[in-house]
Amino acid sequence: MSADFFVLLLPSGKGSHVELGIALGLGKRVYIYSSDSEVNDLTATPTFYDVTKVERFTGSFDEFVEKLISHEKVKREDIYEN
């Protein structure tokens, strides 16, 4: 509960989606990673994937990690400036 954000790596089990819902309910930033573009097919994914606080990423895992670090660095700078 003290985490700043939640990362969901796809494919994942059903329990991970319970954790996703809890993270959203707690107002945490959520990042979803999938190696393919299926995560962007809203007809085949849960509604939670399209919530405002959810960032979806596809591609290589290394690129995802770089984007995550960069995104969180900006978020932390914004928080500490305000």
KEVOLO-921517 format. One record per atom (N, C-alpha, C): residue in three letters; x, y, z; atom name. Coordinates in nm, 3 decimals. Layout:
# residues N
+-----+---------+---------+---------+----+
!   r !    east !   north !      up !  a !
+-----+---------+---------+---------+----+
! ALA !       X !       Y !       Z ! CA !
...
+-----+---------+---------+---------+----+
//
This chain:
# residues 82
+-----+---------+---------+---------+----+
!   r !    east !   north !      up !  a !
+-----+---------+---------+---------+----+
! MET !   0.081 !  -0.120 !   0.000 !  N !
! MET !   0.000 !   0.000 !   0.000 ! CA !
! MET !   0.085 !   0.126 !   0.000 !  C !
! SER !   0.212 !   0.113 !   0.037 !  N !
! SER !   0.296 !   0.231 !   0.039 ! CA !
! SER !   0.372 !   0.251 !  -0.092 !  C !
! ALA !   0.347 !   0.166 !  -0.190 !  N !
! ALA !   0.414 !   0.178 !  -0.320 ! CA !
! ALA !   0.366 !   0.304 !  -0.393 !  C !
! ASP !   0.453 !   0.361 !  -0.474 !  N !
! ASP !   0.416 !   0.478 !  -0.554 ! CA !
! ASP !   0.341 !   0.438 !  -0.679 !  C !
! PHE !   0.371 !   0.318 !  -0.732 !  N !
! PHE !   0.307 !   0.273 !  -0.855 ! CA !
! PHE !   0.300 !   0.122 !  -0.858 !  C !
! PHE !   0.223 !   0.070 !  -0.955 !  N !
! PHE !   0.202 !  -0.074 !  -0.971 ! CA !
! PHE !   0.236 !  -0.111 !  -1.114 !  C !
! VAL !   0.307 !  -0.223 !  -1.131 !  N !
! VAL !   0.343 !  -0.272 !  -1.264 ! CA !
! VAL !   0.277 !  -0.407 !  -1.287 !  C !
! LEU !   0.203 !  -0.419 !  -1.396 !  N !
! LEU !   0.141 !  -0.545 !  -1.436 ! CA !
! LEU !   0.213 !  -0.595 !  -1.561 !  C !
! LEU !   0.275 !  -0.711 !  -1.550 !  N !
! LEU !   0.345 !  -0.772 !  -1.664 ! CA !
! LEU !   0.254 !  -0.878 !  -1.724 !  C !
! LEU !   0.226 !  -0.864 !  -1.853 !  N !
! LEU !   0.139 !  -0.959 !  -1.922 ! CA !
! LEU !   0.220 !  -1.057 !  -2.003 !  C !
! PRO !   0.177 !  -1.180 !  -2.015 !  N !
! PRO !   0.053 !  -1.236 !  -1.960 ! CA !
! PRO !   0.067 !  -1.259 !  -1.810 !  C !
! SER !  -0.046 !  -1.254 !  -1.742 !  N !
! SER !  -0.046 !  -1.271 !  -1.596 ! CA !
! SER !  -0.170 !  -1.349 !  -1.554 !  C !
! GLY !  -0.172 !  -1.389 !  -1.430 !  N !
! GLY !  -0.285 !  -1.464 !  -1.377 ! CA !
! GLY !  -0.397 !  -1.373 !  -1.330 !  C !
! LYS !  -0.509 !  -1.433 !  -1.295 !  N !
! LYS !  -0.626 !  -1.356 !  -1.251 ! CA !
! LYS !  -0.601 !  -1.278 !  -1.123 !  C !
! GLY !  -0.519 !  -1.332 !  -1.034 !  N !
! GLY !  -0.489 !  -1.263 !  -0.910 ! CA !
! GLY !  -0.422 !  -1.129 !  -0.932 !  C !
! SER !  -0.346 !  -1.119 !  -1.037 !  N !
! SER !  -0.278 !  -0.993 !  -1.066 ! CA !
! SER !  -0.378 !  -0.883 !  -1.101 !  C !
! HIS !  -0.491 !  -0.922 !  -1.156 !  N !
! HIS !  -0.592 !  -0.822 !  -1.190 ! CA !
! HIS !  -0.667 !  -0.773 !  -1.066 !  C !
! VAL !  -0.673 !  -0.856 !  -0.962 !  N !
! VAL !  -0.725 !  -0.810 !  -0.833 ! CA !
! VAL !  -0.631 !  -0.703 !  -0.778 !  C !
! GLU !  -0.501 !  -0.730 !  -0.785 !  N !
! GLU !  -0.402 !  -0.633 !  -0.741 ! CA !
! GLU !  -0.411 !  -0.504 !  -0.823 !  C !
! LEU !  -0.436 !  -0.518 !  -0.952 !  N !
! LEU !  -0.453 !  -0.401 !  -1.039 ! CA !
! LEU !  -0.570 !  -0.317 !  -0.989 !  C !
! GLY !  -0.682 !  -0.380 !  -0.959 !  N !
! GLY !  -0.799 !  -0.308 !  -0.909 ! CA !
! GLY !  -0.772 !  -0.239 !  -0.776 !  C !
! ILE !  -0.698 !  -0.305 !  -0.688 !  N !
! ILE !  -0.663 !  -0.245 !  -0.560 ! CA !
! ILE !  -0.574 !  -0.123 !  -0.582 !  C !
! ALA !  -0.475 !  -0.136 !  -0.669 !  N !
! ALA !  -0.386 !  -0.023 !  -0.698 ! CA !
! ALA !  -0.465 !   0.096 !  -0.753 !  C !
! LEU !  -0.557 !   0.070 !  -0.843 !  N !
! LEU !  -0.640 !   0.178 !  -0.897 ! CA !
! LEU !  -0.726 !   0.240 !  -0.788 !  C !
! GLY !  -0.784 !   0.155 !  -0.703 !  N !
! GLY !  -0.867 !   0.205 !  -0.593 ! CA !
! GLY !  -0.790 !   0.291 !  -0.495 !  C !
! LEU !  -0.662 !   0.262 !  -0.479 !  N !
! LEU !  -0.577 !   0.341 !  -0.390 ! CA !
! LEU !  -0.518 !   0.464 !  -0.459 !  C !
! GLY !  -0.549 !   0.482 !  -0.586 !  N !
! GLY !  -0.501 !   0.599 !  -0.659 ! CA !
! GLY !  -0.356 !   0.590 !  -0.704 !  C !
! LYS !  -0.304 !   0.469 !  -0.714 !  N !
! LYS !  -0.165 !   0.451 !  -0.757 ! CA !
! LYS !  -0.153 !   0.464 !  -0.909 !  C !
! ARG !  -0.036 !   0.504 !  -0.955 !  N !
! ARG !  -0.010 !   0.502 !  -1.098 ! CA !
! ARG !   0.009 !   0.357 !  -1.139 !  C !
! VAL !  -0.042 !   0.322 !  -1.256 !  N !
! VAL !  -0.038 !   0.183 !  -1.302 ! CA !
! VAL !   0.028 !   0.177 !  -1.439 !  C !
! TYR !   0.120 !   0.083 !  -1.453 !  N !
! TYR !   0.188 !   0.058 !  -1.580 ! CA !
! TYR !   0.162 !  -0.087 !  -1.619 !  C !
! ILE !   0.117 !  -0.106 !  -1.743 !  N !
! ILE !   0.094 !  -0.241 !  -1.794 ! CA !
! ILE !   0.189 !  -0.264 !  -1.911 !  C !
! TYR !   0.262 !  -0.374 !  -1.904 !  N !
! TYR !   0.356 !  -0.409 !  -2.009 ! CA !
! TYR !   0.315 !  -0.539 !  -2.076 !  C !
! SER !   0.321 !  -0.539 !  -2.209 !  N !
! SER !   0.301 !  -0.659 !  -2.289 ! CA !
! SER !   0.400 !  -0.655 !  -2.405 !  C !
! SER !   0.454 !  -0.770 !  -2.439 !  N !
! SER !   0.550 !  -0.773 !  -2.549 ! CA !
! SER !   0.482 !  -0.757 !  -2.685 !  C !
! ASP !   0.350 !  -0.777 !  -2.689 !  N !
! ASP !   0.278 !  -0.758 !  -2.815 ! CA !
! ASP !   0.170 !  -0.650 !  -2.797 !  C !
! SER !   0.102 !  -0.615 !  -2.905 !  N !
! SER !   0.006 !  -0.504 !  -2.901 ! CA !
! SER !  -0.133 !  -0.545 !  -2.854 !  C !
! GLU !  -0.150 !  -0.667 !  -2.809 !  N !
! GLU !  -0.282 !  -0.713 !  -2.763 ! CA !
! GLU !  -0.335 !  -0.627 !  -2.648 !  C !
! VAL !  -0.246 !  -0.572 !  -2.568 !  N !
! VAL !  -0.287 !  -0.489 !  -2.455 ! CA !
! VAL !  -0.363 !  -0.365 !  -2.502 !  C !
! ASN !  -0.345 !  -0.324 !  -2.626 !  N !
! ASN !  -0.414 !  -0.207 !  -2.680 ! CA !
! ASN !  -0.546 !  -0.240 !  -2.748 !  C !
! ASP !  -0.582 !  -0.368 !  -2.756 !  N !
! ASP !  -0.708 !  -0.411 !  -2.815 ! CA !
! ASP !  -0.816 !  -0.407 !  -2.708 !  C !
! LEU !  -0.888 !  -0.297 !  -2.699 !  N !
! LEU !  -0.985 !  -0.279 !  -2.591 ! CA !
! LEU !  -1.105 !  -0.373 !  -2.601 !  C !
! THR !  -1.123 !  -0.441 !  -2.713 !  N !
! THR !  -1.231 !  -0.539 !  -2.722 ! CA !
! THR !  -1.191 !  -0.672 !  -2.659 !  C !
! ALA !  -1.062 !  -0.690 !  -2.633 !  N !
! ALA !  -1.013 !  -0.817 !  -2.578 ! CA !
! ALA !  -0.949 !  -0.803 !  -2.440 !  C !
! THR !  -0.954 !  -0.683 !  -2.382 !  N !
! THR !  -0.890 !  -0.660 !  -2.253 ! CA !
! THR !  -0.991 !  -0.607 !  -2.152 !  C !
! PRO !  -0.960 !  -0.619 !  -2.022 !  N !
! PRO !  -1.049 !  -0.567 !  -1.919 ! CA !
! PRO !  -1.063 !  -0.415 !  -1.926 !  C !
! THR !  -1.174 !  -0.366 !  -1.878 !  N !
! THR !  -1.201 !  -0.222 !  -1.875 ! CA !
! THR !  -1.093 !  -0.146 !  -1.798 !  C !
! PHE !  -1.036 !  -0.209 !  -1.696 !  N !
! PHE !  -0.932 !  -0.145 !  -1.615 ! CA !
! PHE !  -0.815 !  -0.096 !  -1.699 !  C !
! TYR !  -0.789 !  -0.159 !  -1.812 !  N !
! TYR !  -0.674 !  -0.121 !  -1.894 ! CA !
! TYR !  -0.691 !   0.017 !  -1.957 !  C !
! ASP !  -0.814 !   0.068 !  -1.960 !  N !
! ASP !  -0.841 !   0.196 !  -2.025 ! CA !
! ASP !  -0.872 !   0.307 !  -1.926 !  C !
! VAL !  -0.838 !   0.287 !  -1.800 !  N !
! VAL !  -0.859 !   0.389 !  -1.697 ! CA !
! VAL !  -0.751 !   0.496 !  -1.712 !  C !
! THR !  -0.784 !   0.620 !  -1.678 !  N !
! THR !  -0.693 !   0.733 !  -1.697 ! CA !
! THR !  -0.555 !   0.711 !  -1.636 !  C !
! LYS !  -0.546 !   0.655 !  -1.517 !  N !
! LYS !  -0.416 !   0.639 !  -1.450 ! CA !
! LYS !  -0.334 !   0.522 !  -1.503 !  C !
! VAL !  -0.383 !   0.452 !  -1.602 !  N !
! VAL !  -0.313 !   0.335 !  -1.655 ! CA !
! VAL !  -0.233 !   0.372 !  -1.780 !  C !
! GLU !  -0.105 !   0.342 !  -1.776 !  N !
! GLU !  -0.017 !   0.362 !  -1.892 ! CA !
! GLU !   0.013 !   0.224 !  -1.950 !  C !
! ARG !  -0.013 !   0.206 !  -2.079 !  N !
! ARG !   0.013 !   0.077 !  -2.145 ! CA !
! ARG !   0.139 !   0.089 !  -2.230 !  C !
! PHE !   0.222 !  -0.014 !  -2.223 !  N !
! PHE !   0.346 !  -0.018 !  -2.300 ! CA !
! PHE !   0.357 !  -0.150 !  -2.374 !  C !
! THR !   0.410 !  -0.145 !  -2.496 !  N !
! THR !   0.439 !  -0.266 !  -2.573 ! CA !
! THR !   0.581 !  -0.255 !  -2.627 !  C !
! GLY !   0.635 !  -0.367 !  -2.670 !  N !
! GLY !   0.770 !  -0.368 !  -2.726 ! CA !
! GLY !   0.862 !  -0.451 !  -2.641 !  C !
! SER !   0.990 !  -0.417 !  -2.645 !  N !
! SER !   1.087 !  -0.495 !  -2.569 ! CA !
! SER !   1.080 !  -0.457 !  -2.421 !  C !
! PHE !   1.115 !  -0.552 !  -2.337 !  N !
! PHE !   1.112 !  -0.527 !  -2.193 ! CA !
! PHE !   1.212 !  -0.419 !  -2.155 !  C !
! ASP !   1.328 !  -0.418 !  -2.218 !  N !
! ASP !   1.429 !  -0.316 !  -2.188 ! CA !
! ASP !   1.378 !  -0.176 !  -2.219 !  C !
! GLU !   1.307 !  -0.161 !  -2.330 !  N !
! GLU !   1.248 !  -0.031 !  -2.364 ! CA !
! GLU !   1.144 !   0.009 !  -2.260 !  C !
! PHE !   1.065 !  -0.088 !  -2.215 !  N !
! PHE !   0.965 !  -0.061 !  -2.112 ! CA !
! PHE !   1.031 !  -0.009 !  -1.985 !  C !
! VAL !   1.138 !  -0.074 !  -1.942 !  N !
! VAL !   1.207 !  -0.033 !  -1.820 ! CA !
! VAL !   1.260 !   0.109 !  -1.835 !  C !
! GLU !   1.319 !   0.142 !  -1.949 !  N !
! GLU !   1.369 !   0.277 !  -1.974 ! CA !
! GLU !   1.256 !   0.379 !  -1.967 !  C !
! LYS !   1.142 !   0.349 !  -2.031 !  N !
! LYS !   1.028 !   0.441 !  -2.029 ! CA !
! LYS !   0.973 !   0.456 !  -1.888 !  C !
! LEU !   0.966 !   0.347 !  -1.815 !  N !
! LEU !   0.915 !   0.350 !  -1.678 ! CA !
! LEU !   1.002 !   0.439 !  -1.589 !  C !
! ILE !   1.132 !   0.419 !  -1.597 !  N !
! ILE !   1.224 !   0.500 !  -1.517 ! CA !
! ILE !   1.212 !   0.647 !  -1.554 !  C !
! SER !   1.208 !   0.677 !  -1.682 !  N !
! SER !   1.196 !   0.815 !  -1.729 ! CA !
! SER !   1.064 !   0.877 !  -1.682 !  C !
! HIS !   0.956 !   0.803 !  -1.698 !  N !
! HIS !   0.823 !   0.853 !  -1.660 ! CA !
! HIS !   0.816 !   0.878 !  -1.509 !  C !
! GLU !   0.867 !   0.787 !  -1.430 !  N !
! GLU !   0.863 !   0.804 !  -1.285 ! CA !
! GLU !   0.954 !   0.917 !  -1.239 !  C !
! LYS !   1.065 !   0.938 !  -1.308 !  N !
! LYS !   1.154 !   1.049 !  -1.274 ! CA !
! LYS !   1.081 !   1.182 !  -1.292 !  C !
! VAL !   1.009 !   1.195 !  -1.402 !  N !
! VAL !   0.930 !   1.316 !  -1.428 ! CA !
! VAL !   0.822 !   1.332 !  -1.322 !  C !
! LYS !   0.752 !   1.224 !  -1.289 !  N !
! LYS !   0.646 !   1.230 !  -1.188 ! CA !
! LYS !   0.702 !   1.275 !  -1.054 !  C !
! ARG !   0.815 !   1.220 !  -1.014 !  N !
! ARG !   0.875 !   1.258 !  -0.886 ! CA !
! ARG !   0.918 !   1.404 !  -0.886 !  C !
! GLU !   0.973 !   1.451 !  -0.997 !  N !
! GLU !   1.012 !   1.592 !  -1.007 ! CA !
! GLU !   0.889 !   1.681 !  -0.995 !  C !
! ASP !   0.779 !   1.642 !  -1.058 !  N !
! ASP !   0.654 !   1.718 !  -1.049 ! CA !
! ASP !   0.603 !   1.723 !  -0.905 !  C !
! ILE !   0.611 !   1.610 !  -0.836 !  N !
! ILE !   0.562 !   1.602 !  -0.698 ! CA !
! ILE !   0.645 !   1.691 !  -0.607 !  C !
! TYR !   0.777 !   1.686 !  -0.621 !  N !
! TYR !   0.864 !   1.762 !  -0.532 ! CA !
! TYR !   0.864 !   1.912 !  -0.565 !  C !
! GLU !   0.829 !   1.949 !  -0.687 !  N !
! GLU !   0.821 !   2.090 !  -0.723 ! CA !
! GLU !   0.694 !   2.154 !  -0.668 !  C !
! ASN !   0.590 !   2.074 !  -0.650 !  N !
! ASN !   0.462 !   2.127 !  -0.602 ! CA !
! ASN !   0.457 !   2.110 !  -0.456 !  C !
+-----+---------+---------+---------+----+
//
